[in-house]
């Protein structure tokens, strides 16, 4: 049986993290409030709370994407290359990528997440199930740069499938998404057959969108408010969970869901060497999730340098033409297929 390789590129810089958080608390965003990057939502407890969110009846993306892969997986496999290197961006527990192994038969699996320690257990377990498959765990912050290490395989070493499920692309602004997708296009390399397999949440009814981010049980509220405790640990601040309410709204002008923490009363937040006053109703902007039309995202992929994408959605076969469904999985190759293929 082979043994997974592990490469840690990202190394946490406590001082830089503290400076980023304090800058967010003290510098107004475009809407005049404080802001914190959504990456700080995912401490150990936050990650477990998010897994619980995916089980909620209101949160459709995870199960809808899984339904699309189940329904259309065979059709996808006819377009995607066999014997490729499968590079899983934001791999988490690796379960989504592992569900594709039987159909795609990759020769190498590269799981990318910010921490190798998080990947270690998942890959060690997965290696027992697929003892002959090369596996590599890479700890890197790919949202900042997608410069994969040599252990991921040479660019010329067969086709690559970059895999980015779960609609995480929605955390990027459209401008940031284009920059990121151009990096993904470069990471696919020059070999014919390579491309990007990506999950995208589609624009839909406002009530359904807002319910998905503000569930009746309050799990998403707990996920958002847990950020306050994480900030306290990182910068020594005195944020109190009871002082802040969760709010999720759909910003139609920006085509995005926004998550905020809203001050229930006027208060002062303190940390070693500084403080910030918040009036009642002031907000901390914690996450955006942009929603796309199928046509709009397909155009974004073309602007990033990909060829024409194929798309699968949850819309039933008898749905009227032009109805895209709630969620989409797209395969964007780096080159147009040969007419003789």
Short mmCIF file of the C-alpha atoms (twelve columns), coordinates in Angstrom:
data_MODEL
# 
_entry.id   MODEL 
# 
loop_
_atom_site.group_PDB 
_atom_site.id 
_atom_site.type_symbol 
_atom_site.label_atom_id 
_atom_site.label_alt_id 
_atom_site.label_comp_id 
_atom_site.label_asym_id 
_atom_site.label_seq_id 
_atom_site.Cartn_x 
_atom_site.Cartn_y 
_atom_site.Cartn_z 
_atom_site.pdbx_PDB_model_num 
ATOM 1   C CA . UNK A 1   0.000   0.000  0.000   1 
ATOM 2   C CA . UNK A 2   1.231   3.492  -0.848  1 
ATOM 3   C CA . UNK A 3   1.654   6.185  1.783   1 
ATOM 4   C CA . UNK A 4   0.240   9.716  1.393   1 
ATOM 5   C CA . UNK A 5   2.716   12.586 1.079   1 
ATOM 6   C CA . UNK A 6   2.142   15.793 3.024   1 
ATOM 7   C CA . UNK A 7   3.413   19.275 2.209   1 
ATOM 8   C CA . UNK A 8   2.694   22.311 4.410   1 
ATOM 9   C CA . UNK A 9   3.164   25.583 2.514   1 
ATOM 10  C CA . UNK A 10  0.952   27.918 4.556   1 
ATOM 11  C CA . UNK A 11  2.292   28.804 8.000   1 
ATOM 12  C CA . UNK A 12  0.149   30.826 10.371  1 
ATOM 13  C CA . UNK A 13  1.531   34.255 11.264  1 
ATOM 14  C CA . UNK A 14  -0.116  35.263 14.548  1 
ATOM 15  C CA . UNK A 15  0.962   38.888 14.277  1 
ATOM 16  C CA . UNK A 16  -0.324  39.266 10.715  1 
ATOM 17  C CA . UNK A 17  -3.609  37.592 11.653  1 
ATOM 18  C CA . UNK A 18  -4.066  39.932 14.607  1 
ATOM 19  C CA . UNK A 19  -3.332  42.978 12.466  1 
ATOM 20  C CA . UNK A 20  -5.834  41.810 9.822   1 
ATOM 21  C CA . UNK A 21  -8.578  41.297 12.391  1 
ATOM 22  C CA . UNK A 22  -8.031  44.623 14.140  1 
ATOM 23  C CA . UNK A 23  -7.918  46.404 10.777  1 
ATOM 24  C CA . UNK A 24  -11.280 44.830 9.959   1 
ATOM 25  C CA . UNK A 25  -12.814 45.917 13.267  1 
ATOM 26  C CA . UNK A 26  -11.595 49.501 12.950  1 
ATOM 27  C CA . UNK A 27  -11.752 50.240 9.198   1 
ATOM 28  C CA . UNK A 28  -15.218 50.723 7.676   1 
ATOM 29  C CA . UNK A 29  -16.073 48.681 4.594   1 
ATOM 30  C CA . UNK A 30  -17.953 50.047 1.574   1 
ATOM 31  C CA . UNK A 31  -21.184 49.876 3.600   1 
ATOM 32  C CA . UNK A 32  -19.721 51.782 6.536   1 
ATOM 33  C CA . UNK A 33  -19.370 48.874 8.938   1 
ATOM 34  C CA . UNK A 34  -16.632 46.641 10.273  1 
ATOM 35  C CA . UNK A 35  -15.681 43.547 8.301   1 
ATOM 36  C CA . UNK A 36  -14.007 40.206 8.999   1 
ATOM 37  C CA . UNK A 37  -12.877 37.680 6.373   1 
ATOM 38  C CA . UNK A 38  -15.114 34.578 6.247   1 
ATOM 39  C CA . UNK A 39  -12.049 32.354 6.631   1 
ATOM 40  C CA . UNK A 40  -12.155 33.155 10.356  1 
ATOM 41  C CA . UNK A 41  -15.566 31.489 10.642  1 
ATOM 42  C CA . UNK A 42  -13.844 28.108 10.366  1 
ATOM 43  C CA . UNK A 43  -12.101 27.390 13.644  1 
ATOM 44  C CA . UNK A 44  -12.579 23.865 15.044  1 
ATOM 45  C CA . UNK A 45  -16.085 24.562 16.367  1 
ATOM 46  C CA . UNK A 46  -17.041 26.660 13.353  1 
ATOM 47  C CA . UNK A 47  -16.109 23.807 11.015  1 
ATOM 48  C CA . UNK A 48  -18.300 21.391 12.973  1 
ATOM 49  C CA . UNK A 49  -21.172 23.864 12.995  1 
ATOM 50  C CA . UNK A 50  -20.890 24.244 9.227   1 
ATOM 51  C CA . UNK A 51  -21.117 20.475 8.817   1 
ATOM 52  C CA . UNK A 52  -24.334 20.641 10.862  1 
ATOM 53  C CA . UNK A 53  -25.625 23.426 8.598   1 
ATOM 54  C CA . UNK A 54  -25.282 21.144 5.580   1 
ATOM 55  C CA . UNK A 55  -27.792 18.765 7.224   1 
ATOM 56  C CA . UNK A 56  -30.477 21.427 7.710   1 
ATOM 57  C CA . UNK A 57  -33.630 21.331 5.567   1 
ATOM 58  C CA . UNK A 58  -33.185 24.989 4.595   1 
ATOM 59  C CA . UNK A 59  -29.598 24.557 3.373   1 
ATOM 60  C CA . UNK A 60  -30.052 23.140 -0.122  1 
ATOM 61  C CA . UNK A 61  -26.565 23.552 -1.752  1 
ATOM 62  C CA . UNK A 62  -24.807 20.472 -0.342  1 
ATOM 63  C CA . UNK A 63  -27.565 17.937 -0.991  1 
ATOM 64  C CA . UNK A 64  -28.522 19.513 -4.323  1 
ATOM 65  C CA . UNK A 65  -24.944 19.305 -5.576  1 
ATOM 66  C CA . UNK A 66  -24.743 15.691 -4.395  1 
ATOM 67  C CA . UNK A 67  -27.967 14.951 -6.288  1 
ATOM 68  C CA . UNK A 68  -26.481 16.431 -9.465  1 
ATOM 69  C CA . UNK A 69  -23.361 14.268 -9.189  1 
ATOM 70  C CA . UNK A 70  -25.508 11.194 -8.543  1 
ATOM 71  C CA . UNK A 71  -27.872 11.879 -11.443 1 
ATOM 72  C CA . UNK A 72  -25.371 13.103 -14.014 1 
ATOM 73  C CA . UNK A 73  -22.103 11.494 -12.910 1 
ATOM 74  C CA . UNK A 74  -22.012 9.064  -15.829 1 
ATOM 75  C CA . UNK A 75  -22.502 11.897 -18.332 1 
ATOM 76  C CA . UNK A 76  -19.763 13.914 -16.666 1 
ATOM 77  C CA . UNK A 77  -17.372 10.975 -16.851 1 
ATOM 78  C CA . UNK A 78  -17.713 10.872 -20.641 1 
ATOM 79  C CA . UNK A 79  -16.306 14.425 -20.865 1 
ATOM 80  C CA . UNK A 80  -13.708 14.420 -18.089 1 
ATOM 81  C CA . UNK A 81  -10.313 12.794 -18.673 1 
ATOM 82  C CA . UNK A 82  -9.556  9.369  -17.238 1 
ATOM 83  C CA . UNK A 83  -6.212  8.645  -15.564 1 
ATOM 84  C CA . UNK A 84  -5.814  12.308 -14.607 1 
ATOM 85  C CA . UNK A 85  -4.424  14.089 -11.562 1 
ATOM 86  C CA . UNK A 86  -7.431  15.151 -9.479  1 
ATOM 87  C CA . UNK A 87  -6.663  18.343 -7.519  1 
ATOM 88  C CA . UNK A 88  -9.263  19.003 -4.821  1 
ATOM 89  C CA . UNK A 89  -9.381  22.661 -3.750  1 
ATOM 90  C CA . UNK A 90  -10.685 23.049 -0.204  1 
ATOM 91  C CA . UNK A 91  -10.750 19.275 0.227   1 
ATOM 92  C CA . UNK A 92  -12.034 19.160 3.805   1 
ATOM 93  C CA . UNK A 93  -12.759 15.525 4.630   1 
ATOM 94  C CA . UNK A 94  -12.115 14.548 0.961   1 
ATOM 95  C CA . UNK A 95  -15.503 12.834 0.692   1 
ATOM 96  C CA . UNK A 96  -16.763 14.716 -2.379  1 
ATOM 97  C CA . UNK A 97  -13.657 13.964 -4.428  1 
ATOM 98  C CA . UNK A 98  -13.550 10.356 -3.240  1 
ATOM 99  C CA . UNK A 99  -17.065 9.848  -4.622  1 
ATOM 100 C CA . UNK A 100 -15.634 10.494 -8.109  1 
ATOM 101 C CA . UNK A 101 -12.764 7.988  -7.915  1 
ATOM 102 C CA . UNK A 102 -14.643 5.014  -9.327  1 
ATOM 103 C CA . UNK A 103 -15.842 6.894  -12.416 1 
ATOM 104 C CA . UNK A 104 -12.693 8.932  -13.118 1 
ATOM 105 C CA . UNK A 105 -9.973  6.477  -12.049 1 
ATOM 106 C CA . UNK A 106 -7.410  9.213  -11.280 1 
ATOM 107 C CA . UNK A 107 -3.722  8.325  -11.136 1 
ATOM 108 C CA . UNK A 108 -3.019  10.906 -8.422  1 
ATOM 109 C CA . UNK A 109 -5.204  12.660 -5.853  1 
ATOM 110 C CA . UNK A 110 -4.025  16.014 -4.483  1 
ATOM 111 C CA . UNK A 111 -6.050  17.301 -1.535  1 
ATOM 112 C CA . UNK A 112 -5.538  21.015 -0.905  1 
ATOM 113 C CA . UNK A 113 -6.644  22.704 2.302   1 
ATOM 114 C CA . UNK A 114 -5.168  25.330 4.576   1 
ATOM 115 C CA . UNK A 115 -3.896  22.747 7.087   1 
ATOM 116 C CA . UNK A 116 -2.120  19.456 6.427   1 
ATOM 117 C CA . UNK A 117 -3.038  18.348 9.959   1 
ATOM 118 C CA . UNK A 118 -6.704  18.543 9.004   1 
ATOM 119 C CA . UNK A 119 -6.062  16.409 5.907   1 
ATOM 120 C CA . UNK A 120 -3.812  13.836 7.538   1 
ATOM 121 C CA . UNK A 121 -6.497  11.611 9.016   1 
ATOM 122 C CA . UNK A 122 -8.765  11.783 5.954   1 
ATOM 123 C CA . UNK A 123 -6.006  10.855 3.508   1 
ATOM 124 C CA . UNK A 124 -4.614  8.101  5.725   1 
ATOM 125 C CA . UNK A 125 -8.070  6.515  5.869   1 
ATOM 126 C CA . UNK A 126 -8.670  7.053  2.140   1 
ATOM 127 C CA . UNK A 127 -5.338  5.443  1.245   1 
ATOM 128 C CA . UNK A 128 -6.517  2.192  2.846   1 
ATOM 129 C CA . UNK A 129 -9.516  2.172  0.503   1 
ATOM 130 C CA . UNK A 130 -7.399  3.014  -2.573  1 
ATOM 131 C CA . UNK A 131 -3.986  1.496  -1.800  1 
ATOM 132 C CA . UNK A 132 -2.565  1.948  -5.305  1 
ATOM 133 C CA . UNK A 133 -3.517  5.608  -5.767  1 
ATOM 134 C CA . UNK A 134 -0.874  8.297  -5.276  1 
ATOM 135 C CA . UNK A 135 -2.145  10.762 -2.661  1 
ATOM 136 C CA . UNK A 136 -0.737  14.125 -1.643  1 
ATOM 137 C CA . UNK A 137 -1.983  16.496 1.042   1 
ATOM 138 C CA . UNK A 138 -1.050  20.150 0.509   1 
ATOM 139 C CA . UNK A 139 -1.526  22.770 3.221   1 
ATOM 140 C CA . UNK A 140 -1.874  26.107 1.454   1 
ATOM 141 C CA . UNK A 141 -4.074  29.191 1.285   1 
ATOM 142 C CA . UNK A 142 -5.008  28.839 -2.387  1 
ATOM 143 C CA . UNK A 143 -7.254  31.916 -2.266  1 
ATOM 144 C CA . UNK A 144 -4.075  33.991 -2.095  1 
ATOM 145 C CA . UNK A 145 -2.030  32.009 -4.614  1 
ATOM 146 C CA . UNK A 146 -2.448  28.727 -6.477  1 
ATOM 147 C CA . UNK A 147 1.217   27.848 -6.916  1 
ATOM 148 C CA . UNK A 148 1.090   24.085 -6.456  1 
ATOM 149 C CA . UNK A 149 4.218   22.278 -5.198  1 
ATOM 150 C CA . UNK A 150 6.185   19.717 -7.278  1 
ATOM 151 C CA . UNK A 151 4.568   16.901 -5.296  1 
ATOM 152 C CA . UNK A 152 1.312   17.691 -7.126  1 
ATOM 153 C CA . UNK A 153 2.927   16.464 -10.343 1 
ATOM 154 C CA . UNK A 154 4.511   18.281 -13.253 1 
ATOM 155 C CA . UNK A 155 2.226   20.378 -15.449 1 
ATOM 156 C CA . UNK A 156 3.179   18.204 -18.418 1 
ATOM 157 C CA . UNK A 157 2.551   14.969 -16.492 1 
ATOM 158 C CA . UNK A 158 -0.881  14.066 -17.907 1 
ATOM 159 C CA . UNK A 159 -4.196  15.922 -17.710 1 
ATOM 160 C CA . UNK A 160 -5.360  17.682 -14.571 1 
ATOM 161 C CA . UNK A 161 -8.861  18.028 -13.151 1 
ATOM 162 C CA . UNK A 162 -9.143  20.980 -10.786 1 
ATOM 163 C CA . UNK A 163 -12.116 20.288 -8.505  1 
ATOM 164 C CA . UNK A 164 -13.838 23.139 -6.629  1 
ATOM 165 C CA . UNK A 165 -17.258 21.990 -5.386  1 
ATOM 166 C CA . UNK A 166 -19.666 23.415 -2.864  1 
ATOM 167 C CA . UNK A 167 -20.216 26.872 -4.402  1 
ATOM 168 C CA . UNK A 168 -17.243 28.293 -2.473  1 
ATOM 169 C CA . UNK A 169 -16.563 30.468 -5.516  1 
ATOM 170 C CA . UNK A 170 -19.444 32.576 -4.191  1 
ATOM 171 C CA . UNK A 171 -17.222 33.929 -1.404  1 
ATOM 172 C CA . UNK A 172 -15.263 35.863 -4.037  1 
ATOM 173 C CA . UNK A 173 -16.483 39.101 -5.548  1 
ATOM 174 C CA . UNK A 174 -16.928 38.790 -9.331  1 
ATOM 175 C CA . UNK A 175 -13.615 40.616 -9.807  1 
ATOM 176 C CA . UNK A 176 -11.824 38.335 -7.330  1 
ATOM 177 C CA . UNK A 177 -13.479 35.287 -8.880  1 
ATOM 178 C CA . UNK A 178 -12.093 36.192 -12.297 1 
ATOM 179 C CA . UNK A 179 -8.561  36.560 -10.878 1 
ATOM 180 C CA . UNK A 180 -8.885  33.238 -9.061  1 
ATOM 181 C CA . UNK A 181 -10.266 31.401 -12.099 1 
ATOM 182 C CA . UNK A 182 -7.368  32.676 -14.202 1 
ATOM 183 C CA . UNK A 183 -5.020  31.115 -11.624 1 
ATOM 184 C CA . UNK A 184 -6.994  27.869 -11.842 1 
ATOM 185 C CA . UNK A 185 -6.712  27.972 -15.624 1 
ATOM 186 C CA . UNK A 186 -2.928  28.302 -15.341 1 
ATOM 187 C CA . UNK A 187 -2.804  25.475 -12.779 1 
ATOM 188 C CA . UNK A 188 -4.593  23.157 -15.221 1 
ATOM 189 C CA . UNK A 189 -1.442  23.149 -17.341 1 
ATOM 190 C CA . UNK A 190 -0.919  22.608 -21.071 1 
ATOM 191 C CA . UNK A 191 -2.037  18.985 -21.455 1 
ATOM 192 C CA . UNK A 192 -5.164  18.456 -23.569 1 
ATOM 193 C CA . UNK A 193 -8.173  17.211 -21.645 1 
ATOM 194 C CA . UNK A 194 -7.492  19.254 -18.499 1 
ATOM 195 C CA . UNK A 195 -10.097 21.525 -16.965 1 
ATOM 196 C CA . UNK A 196 -12.130 22.705 -13.984 1 
ATOM 197 C CA . UNK A 197 -15.083 20.891 -12.378 1 
ATOM 198 C CA . UNK A 198 -16.895 23.430 -10.204 1 
ATOM 199 C CA . UNK A 199 -20.105 23.802 -8.213  1 
ATOM 200 C CA . UNK A 200 -22.015 27.101 -8.450  1 
ATOM 201 C CA . UNK A 201 -25.066 28.279 -6.528  1 
ATOM 202 C CA . UNK A 202 -27.595 29.885 -8.855  1 
ATOM 203 C CA . UNK A 203 -29.762 32.946 -8.429  1 
ATOM 204 C CA . UNK A 204 -33.203 32.086 -7.060  1 
ATOM 205 C CA . UNK A 205 -36.090 33.290 -4.905  1 
ATOM 206 C CA . UNK A 206 -35.002 35.680 -2.152  1 
ATOM 207 C CA . UNK A 207 -36.951 33.899 0.576   1 
ATOM 208 C CA . UNK A 208 -35.284 30.572 -0.220  1 
ATOM 209 C CA . UNK A 209 -31.831 32.174 -0.262  1 
ATOM 210 C CA . UNK A 210 -32.277 33.981 3.036   1 
ATOM 211 C CA . UNK A 211 -33.711 30.901 4.768   1 
ATOM 212 C CA . UNK A 212 -30.636 28.904 3.756   1 
ATOM 213 C CA . UNK A 213 -28.467 31.369 5.713   1 
ATOM 214 C CA . UNK A 214 -30.851 31.980 8.629   1 
ATOM 215 C CA . UNK A 215 -32.360 28.619 9.546   1 
ATOM 216 C CA . UNK A 216 -35.162 28.096 12.031  1 
ATOM 217 C CA . UNK A 217 -32.976 26.132 14.480  1 
ATOM 218 C CA . UNK A 218 -30.412 28.919 14.665  1 
ATOM 219 C CA . UNK A 219 -27.439 26.773 13.659  1 
ATOM 220 C CA . UNK A 220 -26.219 29.347 11.121  1 
ATOM 221 C CA . UNK A 221 -26.612 32.057 13.770  1 
ATOM 222 C CA . UNK A 222 -24.415 30.014 16.109  1 
ATOM 223 C CA . UNK A 223 -21.884 29.515 13.294  1 
ATOM 224 C CA . UNK A 224 -21.730 33.274 12.673  1 
ATOM 225 C CA . UNK A 225 -21.636 34.295 16.358  1 
ATOM 226 C CA . UNK A 226 -18.919 31.716 17.111  1 
ATOM 227 C CA . UNK A 227 -16.676 34.027 15.066  1 
ATOM 228 C CA . UNK A 228 -16.712 36.415 18.035  1 
ATOM 229 C CA . UNK A 229 -15.140 33.789 20.291  1 
ATOM 230 C CA . UNK A 230 -12.552 32.994 17.633  1 
ATOM 231 C CA . UNK A 231 -11.588 36.682 17.367  1 
ATOM 232 C CA . UNK A 232 -11.268 36.860 21.160  1 
ATOM 233 C CA . UNK A 233 -8.804  33.970 21.143  1 
ATOM 234 C CA . UNK A 234 -6.755  35.437 18.304  1 
ATOM 235 C CA . UNK A 235 -6.453  39.065 19.480  1 
ATOM 236 C CA . UNK A 236 -7.416  39.005 23.164  1 
ATOM 237 C CA . UNK A 237 -10.589 41.053 22.626  1 
ATOM 238 C CA . UNK A 238 -13.684 41.043 24.851  1 
ATOM 239 C CA . UNK A 239 -16.471 40.527 22.318  1 
ATOM 240 C CA . UNK A 240 -19.574 39.059 23.995  1 
ATOM 241 C CA . UNK A 241 -21.806 36.688 22.055  1 
ATOM 242 C CA . UNK A 242 -24.919 38.033 23.796  1 
ATOM 243 C CA . UNK A 243 -24.238 41.536 22.441  1 
ATOM 244 C CA . UNK A 244 -24.548 40.532 18.783  1 
ATOM 245 C CA . UNK A 245 -27.382 39.211 16.617  1 
ATOM 246 C CA . UNK A 246 -27.056 37.225 13.404  1 
ATOM 247 C CA . UNK A 247 -28.518 38.720 10.238  1 
ATOM 248 C CA . UNK A 248 -28.600 37.290 6.704   1 
ATOM 249 C CA . UNK A 249 -29.956 39.402 3.846   1 
ATOM 250 C CA . UNK A 250 -30.017 39.129 0.074   1 
ATOM 251 C CA . UNK A 251 -28.478 42.174 -1.582  1 
ATOM 252 C CA . UNK A 252 -30.243 42.187 -4.942  1 
ATOM 253 C CA . UNK A 253 -28.049 44.951 -6.394  1 
ATOM 254 C CA . UNK A 254 -24.919 42.844 -5.769  1 
ATOM 255 C CA . UNK A 255 -26.614 39.464 -6.325  1 
ATOM 256 C CA . UNK A 256 -25.260 38.157 -3.056  1 
ATOM 257 C CA . UNK A 257 -26.299 36.901 0.354   1 
ATOM 258 C CA . UNK A 258 -24.607 38.887 3.121   1 
ATOM 259 C CA . UNK A 259 -24.063 37.689 6.672   1 
ATOM 260 C CA . UNK A 260 -23.666 40.272 9.404   1 
ATOM 261 C CA . UNK A 261 -23.331 40.467 13.160  1 
ATOM 262 C CA . UNK A 262 -25.431 43.371 14.445  1 
ATOM 263 C CA . UNK A 263 -24.820 45.111 17.772  1 
ATOM 264 C CA . UNK A 264 -27.825 44.764 20.094  1 
ATOM 265 C CA . UNK A 265 -26.714 47.814 22.143  1 
ATOM 266 C CA . UNK A 266 -24.088 50.533 22.117  1 
ATOM 267 C CA . UNK A 267 -20.817 48.990 23.270  1 
ATOM 268 C CA . UNK A 268 -17.044 49.225 23.254  1 
ATOM 269 C CA . UNK A 269 -14.867 46.305 22.180  1 
ATOM 270 C CA . UNK A 270 -11.402 46.280 23.754  1 
ATOM 271 C CA . UNK A 271 -8.186  44.404 23.024  1 
ATOM 272 C CA . UNK A 272 -4.600  44.884 24.204  1 
ATOM 273 C CA . UNK A 273 -3.518  48.284 22.900  1 
ATOM 274 C CA . UNK A 274 -6.812  49.377 21.365  1 
ATOM 275 C CA . UNK A 275 -10.600 49.561 21.313  1 
ATOM 276 C CA . UNK A 276 -13.513 50.307 19.015  1 
ATOM 277 C CA . UNK A 277 -16.957 51.762 19.753  1 
ATOM 278 C CA . UNK A 278 -20.063 50.282 18.118  1 
ATOM 279 C CA . UNK A 279 -23.444 51.982 18.180  1 
ATOM 280 C CA . UNK A 280 -26.617 49.956 18.574  1 
ATOM 281 C CA . UNK A 281 -27.410 48.517 15.124  1 
ATOM 282 C CA . UNK A 282 -23.804 48.738 13.881  1 
ATOM 283 C CA . UNK A 283 -22.695 45.682 11.976  1 
ATOM 284 C CA . UNK A 284 -19.703 43.459 11.380  1 
ATOM 285 C CA . UNK A 285 -19.868 42.088 7.825   1 
ATOM 286 C CA . UNK A 286 -18.713 38.456 8.024   1 
ATOM 287 C CA . UNK A 287 -19.466 36.765 4.699   1 
ATOM 288 C CA . UNK A 288 -20.712 37.253 1.154   1 
ATOM 289 C CA . UNK A 289 -22.076 34.476 -1.023  1 
ATOM 290 C CA . UNK A 290 -22.573 35.623 -4.597  1 
ATOM 291 C CA . UNK A 291 -25.263 33.924 -6.664  1 
ATOM 292 C CA . UNK A 292 -24.853 33.534 -10.403 1 
ATOM 293 C CA . UNK A 293 -26.959 32.916 -13.455 1 
ATOM 294 C CA . UNK A 294 -25.760 29.986 -15.526 1 
ATOM 295 C CA . UNK A 295 -25.092 32.261 -18.497 1 
ATOM 296 C CA . UNK A 296 -23.211 34.767 -16.359 1 
ATOM 297 C CA . UNK A 297 -20.901 32.200 -14.800 1 
ATOM 298 C CA . UNK A 298 -20.254 30.504 -18.136 1 
ATOM 299 C CA . UNK A 299 -19.166 33.877 -19.490 1 
ATOM 300 C CA . UNK A 300 -16.862 34.378 -16.483 1 
ATOM 301 C CA . UNK A 301 -15.183 31.040 -17.251 1 
ATOM 302 C CA . UNK A 302 -14.599 32.123 -20.850 1 
ATOM 303 C CA . UNK A 303 -13.084 35.397 -19.648 1 
ATOM 304 C CA . UNK A 304 -10.737 33.356 -17.436 1 
ATOM 305 C CA . UNK A 305 -9.445  31.472 -20.485 1 
ATOM 306 C CA . UNK A 306 -11.504 28.284 -20.424 1 
ATOM 307 C CA . UNK A 307 -13.303 26.822 -23.423 1 
ATOM 308 C CA . UNK A 308 -17.082 26.479 -23.576 1 
ATOM 309 C CA . UNK A 309 -18.365 24.803 -20.404 1 
ATOM 310 C CA . UNK A 310 -20.834 21.942 -20.065 1 
ATOM 311 C CA . UNK A 311 -23.344 22.320 -17.233 1 
ATOM 312 C CA . UNK A 312 -25.654 20.056 -15.238 1 
ATOM 313 C CA . UNK A 313 -28.351 21.277 -12.863 1 
ATOM 314 C CA . UNK A 314 -31.052 19.870 -10.629 1 
ATOM 315 C CA . UNK A 315 -33.805 21.011 -13.015 1 
ATOM 316 C CA . UNK A 316 -35.964 18.025 -14.114 1 
ATOM 317 C CA . UNK A 317 -35.673 16.852 -17.703 1 
ATOM 318 C CA . UNK A 318 -39.125 18.205 -18.540 1 
ATOM 319 C CA . UNK A 319 -38.356 21.689 -17.181 1 
ATOM 320 C CA . UNK A 320 -39.044 24.398 -19.781 1 
ATOM 321 C CA . UNK A 321 -35.994 25.562 -21.720 1 
ATOM 322 C CA . UNK A 322 -34.163 28.410 -20.038 1 
ATOM 323 C CA . UNK A 323 -34.964 27.269 -16.481 1 
ATOM 324 C CA . UNK A 324 -31.615 26.589 -14.890 1 
ATOM 325 C CA . UNK A 325 -32.510 25.045 -11.532 1 
ATOM 326 C CA . UNK A 326 -31.165 25.898 -8.098  1 
ATOM 327 C CA . UNK A 327 -27.558 24.750 -8.405  1 
ATOM 328 C CA . UNK A 328 -25.143 23.869 -11.198 1 
ATOM 329 C CA . UNK A 329 -22.021 21.781 -11.709 1 
ATOM 330 C CA . UNK A 330 -19.914 22.891 -14.662 1 
ATOM 331 C CA . UNK A 331 -17.047 21.244 -16.514 1 
ATOM 332 C CA . UNK A 332 -14.851 23.882 -18.135 1 
ATOM 333 C CA . UNK A 333 -12.109 22.349 -20.324 1 
ATOM 334 C CA . UNK A 334 -8.984  24.248 -21.185 1 
ATOM 335 C CA . UNK A 335 -9.404  23.472 -24.884 1 
ATOM 336 C CA . UNK A 336 -12.353 22.894 -27.173 1 
ATOM 337 C CA . UNK A 337 -12.862 19.166 -27.835 1 
ATOM 338 C CA . UNK A 338 -11.674 17.846 -31.164 1 
ATOM 339 C CA . UNK A 339 -14.537 17.442 -33.692 1 
ATOM 340 C CA . UNK A 340 -13.214 13.943 -34.342 1 
ATOM 341 C CA . UNK A 341 -13.237 12.935 -30.679 1 
# 
